[in-house]
């Protein structure tokens, strides 16, 4: 058995499916591609990248994904008084947000979330996957007591088949979290995984940096230095 890196899909290509995000519904969003993001993705996928560089550039990509994920959360209008006494009409997060990481690779994204939201609470889910069948089962889950009333950022960097995320979302729903209150923050997603997840949970929001048939499944081991 293995845990923390989806699904262990290896390096082989998934069956051919569309890489056009619009084919997966309105709730799959991909970061706007630019040269900086493409370079980060290239460094992470390069087998010759040293671990120190890998972690540095992975953290940069994580921060970009987390920032855009936060844009998917609900905001409320507010007004504040500036030091000059002027009234400024702005926005603030609605109360009740939390993060949930899927152990182990999802924990790589926790610091990026804390860097943006210092006091945010973070829960954890451990899903074990069979290395041969890719069947997944939840063996541990710990959440804030009031998670049913929160918006949840579910953090999982590599989604090769979707099995692990499906199990994790089922557990969140079992704890009363509404499907449309979950945002999956993801770095790399295959078309197969995207199809699996959006079919199972059409109201779930997914934010990823790339939709590509080959997932960098070495991510968790490289990031934590266990490769």
BELHUBEL-V348998 format. One line per field, one symbol per residue. ss: DSSP state (A for helix, B for strand, O for the rest). phi: phi as a letter, one per 40 degrees, with the letter a starting at -180 (. if undefined). burial: # if it has 24 or more other ideal C-beta (glycine too) atoms within 12 Angstrom, else .. A space follows every 50 residues. Layout:
ss=???
phi=???
burial=???
//
This chain:
ss=OBBBOAAAOOOOOOOOOOOOAAAAOOOBBBOOOOAAAAAAAAAAAOOOOO AAAAAAAAAAAAAAAAAAAAOOOOBBBBBBBOOOOOBBBBBBBOOOBBBB BBBBAAAAAAAAAAAAOOOOBBBBBBBBBOOOOOOBBBBBBBOOOOAAAO BBBBBOOBBOOOAAAAAAAAAAAAOOOOAAABBBBOOBBOAAAAAAAAAA OOOOBBBBOBBOOOOOOOAAAAAAOOO
phi=.bbgbegfcgbcccdcbcbccccbgcccbbddcacccccccccccccccc dccdcccccccdccccdcccccccbbcabbbcdcgccbcbbadccgbabb bccbccccccccccccbdbccbcabbbcbccccgcbacbaaabddbccbb cbccbacbbcbgcccccccdcdcccgccdccbbccbcbbcdccdcdcccc bccccbbbcabacbccccdcccccgbc
burial=.########....#..#.#.#..#..#####.....#..##.###...#. ...##.##############.##...................#...#### #############..##..##########....#.#.#..#.##..#..# #######################.#.#.#.##################.# #..#################.##....
//
